[in-house]
Amino acid sequence: MAERLQRLPIMRAWPRRFWIAVLWGAIATLVMALATGLVAVVGREAWVEPMPLVLAARLIGHLANAPAESPAVAVAAFVVSVGYGALAAGLLAITSMNVTLGKGVVLGGGLWLVMLVFWLPMTGETAFALVTNPWFWATSAAIHVIYGGAVGGLVERHEHHDEAELAVLYSE
């Protein structure tokens, strides 16, 4: 059975699709990080601090029994944040026959909900101040849509670019 599945073109193509999407997901996460930094700097009434990195730093600092502001924790938080966005994009690519801009936006919205339900409560004392601020809701949703749109658009563009190569692979 396993040998039969390996002969299917989609089964041979998934590792490549996964890693391509992981690369584009990392780039989209960096775009989201830049947008988050801009919101934290320009829109001080919306966010007190750049949330994705702060959430990761607080969690890692707690687990490592280290201050969240330490350089090592900050670097680890950056790696975890980028890895989280990259992995989500890779999973989208292998669970969908084709990645589109719309599917990317849905992914971004889903990750926004995950952030609200699981990650936001870990922010500590700033959680209440954030959830009572309508600008936080709007900007955090917009930033996640930017991430999802970037993932969907970049992966879709890459897939269309390789369409001739994939057509040969799928016709075998």
C-alpha positions as CSV (number, residue, x, y, z in Angstrom):
1,M,0.0,0.0,0.0
2,A,2.8,2.4,1.0
3,E,4.6,1.7,-2.3
4,R,1.4,2.3,-4.3
5,L,0.9,5.7,-2.5
6,Q,4.5,6.7,-3.3
7,R,3.8,6.2,-7.0
8,L,1.1,8.9,-6.9
9,P,2.6,12.2,-8.1
10,I,1.0,14.2,-5.2
11,M,2.8,12.0,-2.7
12,R,6.1,12.6,-4.4
13,A,5.5,16.4,-4.6
14,W,4.4,17.1,-1.0
15,P,7.8,17.5,0.6
16,R,8.9,20.0,-2.0
17,R,5.6,21.9,-1.6
18,F,6.0,21.9,2.1
19,W,9.5,23.4,2.1
20,I,8.6,26.0,-0.5
21,A,5.6,27.1,1.6
22,V,7.8,27.1,4.7
23,L,10.2,29.5,3.0
24,W,7.4,31.8,1.9
25,G,5.7,31.5,5.3
26,A,8.9,32.7,7.0
27,I,9.1,35.7,4.6
28,A,5.4,36.4,5.2
29,T,6.1,36.2,9.0
30,L,8.9,38.8,8.6
31,V,6.4,41.0,6.7
32,M,4.0,40.6,9.6
33,A,6.7,41.4,12.1
34,L,7.5,44.6,10.3
35,A,3.9,45.6,10.2
36,T,3.6,44.7,13.9
37,G,6.6,46.9,14.7
38,L,5.1,49.8,12.8
39,V,1.8,49.5,14.7
40,A,3.7,49.3,18.0
41,V,5.8,52.5,17.1
42,V,3.2,54.6,15.3
43,G,-0.1,53.4,16.8
44,R,0.8,53.6,20.5
45,E,-2.9,53.6,21.5
46,A,-3.4,50.3,19.6
47,W,-0.6,48.2,21.0
48,V,1.6,48.8,24.0
49,E,4.3,46.4,22.6
50,P,4.8,44.2,19.5
51,M,2.6,41.3,20.6
52,P,3.8,38.2,18.7
53,L,7.4,38.6,19.8
54,V,6.4,39.6,23.3
55,L,4.1,36.6,23.7
56,A,6.8,34.2,22.5
57,A,9.4,35.9,24.8
58,R,7.2,35.7,27.8
59,L,6.5,32.1,27.2
60,I,10.1,31.1,26.5
61,G,11.3,33.2,29.5
62,H,8.8,31.5,31.8
63,L,9.8,28.0,30.5
64,A,13.6,28.8,30.7
65,N,13.3,30.7,34.0
66,A,14.9,33.7,32.4
67,P,13.8,37.3,32.0
68,A,11.8,37.8,28.9
69,E,13.9,40.9,28.1
70,S,17.2,39.1,27.9
71,P,18.9,39.0,24.5
72,A,18.9,35.1,24.4
73,V,15.2,35.0,25.0
74,A,14.6,37.7,22.5
75,V,16.5,35.8,19.8
76,A,14.7,32.6,20.7
77,A,11.3,34.4,20.6
78,F,12.1,35.7,17.1
79,V,13.1,32.2,15.9
80,V,9.9,30.7,17.4
81,S,7.7,33.4,15.9
82,V,9.2,32.9,12.4
83,G,9.1,29.2,12.8
84,Y,5.4,29.2,13.9
85,G,4.4,31.3,10.8
86,A,6.6,29.2,8.5
87,L,5.2,25.9,9.8
88,A,1.6,27.1,9.4
89,A,2.3,28.0,5.8
90,G,3.9,24.6,5.2
91,L,0.9,22.8,6.7
92,L,-1.5,24.8,4.5
93,A,0.5,23.8,1.4
94,I,0.3,20.0,2.2
95,T,-3.3,20.0,3.3
96,S,-4.6,21.9,0.2
97,M,-4.3,20.9,-3.5
98,N,-3.6,24.5,-4.3
99,V,-2.8,27.5,-2.2
100,T,-4.6,30.7,-3.1
101,L,-4.8,34.2,-1.7
102,G,-8.2,33.5,-0.2
103,K,-6.9,30.3,1.6
104,G,-4.0,32.4,2.9
105,V,-6.4,35.0,4.3
106,V,-8.4,32.2,5.9
107,L,-5.2,30.9,7.4
108,G,-4.3,34.4,8.8
109,G,-7.8,34.7,10.3
110,G,-7.5,31.3,11.9
111,L,-4.1,32.1,13.4
112,W,-5.7,35.4,14.7
113,L,-8.3,33.3,16.5
114,V,-5.6,31.0,17.9
115,M,-3.8,34.1,19.1
116,L,-6.9,35.4,20.8
117,V,-7.8,32.1,22.5
118,F,-4.5,30.6,23.4
119,W,-1.6,33.1,23.2
120,L,-3.2,36.4,24.3
121,P,-4.1,35.1,27.8
122,M,-0.4,34.4,28.4
123,T,0.5,38.1,28.0
124,G,0.1,38.7,31.7
125,E,-0.9,42.1,33.1
126,T,-1.4,43.7,29.7
127,A,-4.1,41.3,28.5
128,F,-7.0,43.2,29.9
129,A,-5.8,46.5,28.6
130,L,-5.4,44.9,25.1
131,V,-8.8,43.2,24.9
132,T,-10.7,46.3,25.9
133,N,-9.1,48.4,23.2
134,P,-10.9,48.2,19.9
135,W,-7.8,49.4,18.0
136,F,-6.1,46.2,19.2
137,W,-8.8,44.0,17.7
138,A,-8.7,45.9,14.4
139,T,-4.9,46.1,14.0
140,S,-4.2,42.5,15.1
141,A,-6.8,41.2,12.7
142,A,-5.4,43.3,9.9
143,I,-1.8,42.2,10.6
144,H,-2.9,38.5,10.5
145,V,-4.7,39.1,7.2
146,I,-1.5,40.7,5.9
147,Y,0.4,37.6,6.9
148,G,-2.2,35.2,5.4
149,G,-2.5,37.2,2.2
150,A,1.3,37.2,1.8
151,V,1.5,33.5,2.4
152,G,-1.4,32.8,-0.1
153,G,-0.1,35.2,-2.7
154,L,3.5,34.1,-2.5
155,V,2.9,30.4,-2.5
156,E,0.2,30.7,-5.2
157,R,2.6,32.8,-7.4
158,H,5.3,30.2,-6.9
159,E,3.0,27.3,-7.7
160,H,1.9,29.0,-11.0
161,H,5.5,29.7,-11.8
162,D,6.3,26.0,-11.5
163,E,3.0,25.0,-13.2
164,A,4.7,23.5,-16.3
165,E,7.1,21.5,-14.1
166,L,4.1,20.3,-11.9
167,A,2.1,19.4,-15.1
168,V,4.9,17.0,-16.1
169,L,5.1,15.6,-12.6
170,Y,1.3,15.0,-12.4
171,S,1.1,13.5,-15.8
172,E,3.5,10.7,-15.0
